Amino acid sequence: MSTRLKIVVLAAAFCGVALAARAVEPLAINGITEPFLDVTLTVSVPGIIRSEPFSEGAVVKKGDVVLELDKKLEEFEAARRKAVMEQTKAEFESTRQLRETTKSVSNEELGKKEADYNVAAAEYGAAAEELARRQVVAPFDGTIAEISLRTGAACAPYQAIARLVDTSRYYFTGHLDGKSAMRLALNQPVSLEIGGVAKPVKGKICFISPVIDPASGLATVKAIFENADGGIRPGLAAKLTVQ
């Protein structure tokens, strides 16, 4: 093999190694951490806030009452409707039993008693729903990040009252060019570096935008990470690395 041919072969081999190294070069994506769940709590009815069992920063469980509006009238109405329902139910049951034992009750009369009971049950259900709307209930386990209105304040329907976040897990959201995004796959393992956190955190890709922004040429990428001990606070700048 001539010297010139050897040089050409070596050069080609070197280029191949360089291209292979470039192909496996890790991707680094800058972005921000976000809560796994982040909701603004509201009520669908107007009223005055009468009870605030939890303060900002408190940890709540799903179903806990975060805030209550004045509800005396709704309680009275629900109690009245319940009493009517129980009375009509008792009348329906006794009429049905009489019908079965003595045959002295007509089908029309039994049907009327049943209809009265069904109407009363529906009215009680509506009253109970109106009463339930006077409460702001936590839809999931989380931490109260903010309370916008305090006890004694008036609120309008769907006005923001409190903010609830779930930080037991969190998302990393970042952007990278569309060509590089093609290297990613759902559930692909990734590593996240956050300032103030000693060790990188392990997670996985959970979203790759199917659309590239035409103005910037960037695609949105999200990864999910566990944060069971609450040591990482969402809202921090971070860098995600993909091998």
C-alpha positions in Angstrom: 0.0 0.0 0.0 1.4 3.4 -1.0 2.1 6.1 1.5 -0.6 8.3 -0.1 -3.2 5.5 0.1 -2.3 4.9 3.8 -2.9 8.6 4.6 -6.3 8.5 2.9 -7.3 5.4 4.8 -6.1 6.8 8.1 -7.9 10.1 7.4 -11.2 8.2 6.6 -10.9 6.2 9.8 -10.2 9.3 11.9 -13.3 11.0 10.4 -15.4 7.9 11.2 -14.3 8.0 14.8 -15.0 11.7 15.0 -18.5 11.3 13.6 -19.2 8.4 15.9 -18.1 10.4 18.9 -20.3 13.3 17.8 -23.3 10.9 17.4 -23.1 9.9 21.0 -22.3 13.3 22.4 -24.8 14.0 25.2 -27.6 16.5 24.7 -27.8 19.3 27.3 -31.1 21.2 27.6 -31.6 24.3 29.8 -35.0 24.7 31.3 -37.0 25.1 34.5 -38.6 22.7 37.1 -42.4 22.8 37.5 -44.9 21.2 40.0 -46.4 17.9 38.9 -49.9 19.4 39.6 -50.6 23.1 40.1 -54.2 24.3 40.3 -56.0 27.4 41.3 -59.0 26.6 43.6 -62.3 28.4 43.2 -65.9 28.1 44.2 -68.8 28.3 41.7 -71.0 30.4 44.0 -70.6 33.8 45.7 -70.3 34.1 49.5 -68.3 35.2 52.5 -65.3 33.1 53.7 -66.1 31.9 57.2 -63.5 29.2 57.8 -59.8 28.8 56.9 -58.6 25.5 58.4 -55.2 25.6 56.8 -52.5 28.3 56.3 -50.1 28.8 53.4 -47.5 26.1 53.3 -49.7 23.5 55.0 -49.7 20.0 53.6 -53.2 18.7 52.9 -54.7 15.4 51.8 -57.2 14.8 49.0 -60.7 15.7 50.3 -59.5 18.1 53.0 -61.6 21.3 53.3 -59.3 24.1 52.5 -61.8 27.0 52.9 -65.5 27.3 53.7 -68.1 29.9 52.8 -71.0 31.0 54.9 -73.5 28.1 54.6 -76.2 28.3 57.4 -79.0 28.7 54.9 -77.8 25.9 52.8 -77.5 23.6 55.8 -81.1 24.4 56.9 -82.4 23.7 53.4 -80.5 20.4 53.1 -81.9 19.3 56.5 -85.4 20.2 55.5 -85.2 18.4 52.2 -83.7 15.4 53.9 -86.6 15.2 56.3 -89.1 15.5 53.5 -87.3 12.7 51.6 -87.3 10.4 54.6 -91.0 11.0 55.2 -92.0 10.3 51.6 -89.8 7.2 51.6 -91.5 5.9 54.7 -94.9 6.5 53.1 -93.9 4.8 49.9 -92.5 1.8 51.8 -95.7 1.4 53.9 -97.9 1.8 50.9 -96.0 -0.8 49.0 -96.1 -3.2 51.9 -99.8 -2.7 52.3 -100.2 -3.3 48.6 -98.3 -6.6 48.8 -100.2 -7.9 51.9 -103.8 -6.7 51.5 -104.1 -5.7 47.8 -106.2 -2.8 49.1 -104.0 -0.2 47.4 -104.3 0.6 43.7 -101.3 0.8 41.3 -102.0 4.4 40.8 -101.8 5.2 44.5 -98.6 3.2 44.8 -97.1 4.9 41.8 -97.9 8.4 43.2 -96.2 7.6 46.5 -93.1 6.3 44.6 -93.1 9.5 42.4 -93.3 11.7 45.5 -90.4 9.9 47.0 -88.3 10.2 43.8 -89.0 13.9 43.6 -88.1 14.4 47.3 -84.9 12.4 46.8 -83.9 14.5 43.8 -84.6 17.8 45.7 -82.5 16.6 48.6 -79.7 15.7 46.3 -79.8 19.2 44.8 -79.8 20.8 48.2 -76.8 18.7 49.3 -75.0 19.7 46.2 -75.6 23.4 46.9 -74.2 22.9 50.4 -71.1 21.1 49.1 -70.4 24.1 46.8 -69.8 26.2 49.8 -66.6 24.4 50.5 -63.2 24.4 48.7 -61.9 20.8 48.8 -58.4 19.7 48.0 -58.6 17.7 44.7 -55.3 15.9 45.5 -52.6 15.5 48.1 -50.4 18.6 48.0 -49.2 21.8 49.6 -51.1 25.1 49.8 -48.8 27.5 48.0 -51.0 30.6 48.3 -54.2 31.8 49.8 -55.6 34.8 48.0 -58.6 35.6 50.2 -58.9 35.5 53.9 -61.6 34.8 56.4 -64.3 37.5 56.2 -63.6 38.4 52.6 -66.3 38.2 49.9 -65.6 36.1 46.9 -67.3 36.0 43.5 -68.0 32.8 41.5 -64.8 31.3 40.1 -62.6 33.9 41.7 -59.2 32.6 42.7 -59.1 31.7 46.4 -56.1 29.4 46.9 -53.3 27.7 44.9 -52.5 24.0 45.6 -49.4 22.3 44.2 -48.2 18.7 44.2 -44.4 18.6 44.6 -44.0 14.9 45.3 -43.0 14.7 41.6 -42.2 17.5 39.2 -41.6 18.3 35.6 -38.6 19.7 33.8 -39.6 21.8 30.8 -37.1 22.9 28.2 -36.7 23.6 24.5 -34.2 22.4 21.9 -33.8 22.5 18.2 -36.1 20.2 16.2 -33.3 18.1 14.7 -31.9 17.3 18.2 -35.4 16.5 19.5 -35.4 13.6 17.0 -32.8 11.8 19.2 -35.2 11.7 22.1 -37.8 9.0 22.9 -40.5 8.7 25.5 -39.4 7.1 28.8 -35.8 7.7 27.8 -33.6 8.0 31.0 -32.2 11.5 31.7 -30.3 13.3 34.4 -31.1 16.7 35.9 -28.6 19.2 37.5 -30.1 21.8 39.8 -28.2 24.5 41.5 -27.9 23.8 45.3 -28.6 20.1 44.8 -25.5 18.0 45.4 -26.2 15.1 43.2 -27.9 14.9 39.7 -31.5 13.6 39.8 -32.6 10.8 37.6 -35.8 10.9 35.6 -37.3 10.1 32.2 -38.7 11.9 29.2 -42.5 12.1 29.3 -43.3 14.5 26.5 -41.8 15.5 23.2 -43.7 18.1 21.3 -44.9 16.8 17.9 -44.8 20.4 16.6 -41.7 22.5 16.0 -42.2 26.2 16.6 -41.7 27.8 13.2 -40.4 31.1 14.6 -37.7 29.6 16.8 -37.2 26.2 15.3 -37.5 24.7 18.9 -39.4 21.8 20.3 -40.8 21.6 23.8 -39.5 18.7 25.9 -40.7 17.6 29.3 -39.2 15.0 31.7 -40.7 13.8 35.0 -38.7 13.3 38.3 -39.5 12.0 41.7 -39.3 14.4 44.7 -40.6 12.3 47.5 -38.6 14.0 50.2 -39.5 17.5 48.9 -35.8 18.5 48.7 -36.2 20.1 45.3 -38.4 23.2 44.8 -40.1 23.7 41.5 -39.4 27.0 39.7 -35.7 26.6 39.7 -33.5 26.8 36.6 -32.0 23.4 35.7 -30.1 21.6 33.0 -31.2 18.3 31.7 -28.7 15.9 30.1 -29.5 13.1 27.8 -26.9 10.4 27.0 
